[in-house]
Amino acid sequence: MLSATPELEYLNFPQPYATKTLAAGSSATIFEMIISGGYTGFIEDVWILWRSDTWLEWIVDGVPATGESRIEHDIGSLDSPKKYNPPIIARNFIRVIAHNDASASKTFEVLIDGVLSKPKTY
């Protein structure tokens, strides 16, 4: 008998953690995951470390993930990442950009974890 729902295959996010030190007055992408190969991403756990005199952009498929275009606070914590249930869906990319407006270097840390899924092919 044929099933109306396709069987799915799942993969964990390959590199959910990233860190980067930014020089004073600079901006850079801290985390980026390009989603391809027919997969859809499901973001389930997030920790984004914010630093004073900085701001962040968390973008999923070209749109601010939380509705905030400028994030000036932590999201979750290392010991207790913010849970998203239902998960945030990503079809093309996930990106976190940090902007260091401070007069000193700052180190940023990001954990964005979840699964990639696509219909199984036989």
C-alpha positions, -999 to +999 in steps of 0.1 A: +000+000+000+013+035-009+016+060+019+003+096+014+031+109+036+067+105+023+093+089+045+118+115+057+155+114+063+171+135+091+205+149+098+217+169+127+230+204+120+267+197+110+284+226+128+259+242+153+285+262+172+307+291+161+329+318+178+347+348+164+366+378+178+358+411+162+381+441+163+366+474+176+344+491+150+340+460+128+312+437+116+314+401+104+293+370+100+297+348+131+275+319+120+263+308+086+246+277+073+236+273+037+207+248+033+208+230+000+202+195-015+165+196-010+168+198+028+147+220+051+162+232+084+143+230+117+160+253+143+152+239+178+179+253+202+196+287+202+222+305+223+235+338+210+259+357+233+255+394+231+282+418+243+278+454+255+283+481+229+275+456+201+244+444+182+235+414+163+214+403+133+199+368+132+186+362+098+167+332+084+160+332+047+164+369+045+141+378+074+149+386+110+144+353+128+128+368+160+112+398+143+140+420+157+163+436+131+187+447+158+194+423+188+209+438+219+205+410+244+214+373+249+192+347+234+192+317+257+223+306+276+250+280+270+236+258+298+200+265+287+196+274+251+163+289+241+139+262+228+118+268+198+087+245+196+075+246+170+110+250+154+120+279+132+120+267+096+149+276+073+148+267+036+178+286+022+202+299+050+207+308+086+231+337+094+242+357+125+261+389+119+278+408+147+285+446+148+311+457+173+306+494+181+329+491+212+364+506+214+379+471+221+377+437+205+348+415+215+344+377+212+310+364+201+296+329+205+266+313+187+249+279+190+221+272+166+211+236+167+184+215+150+179+190+122+178+190+084+151+169+068+141+159+033+120+132+017+139+099+012+147+089-023+148+053-033 
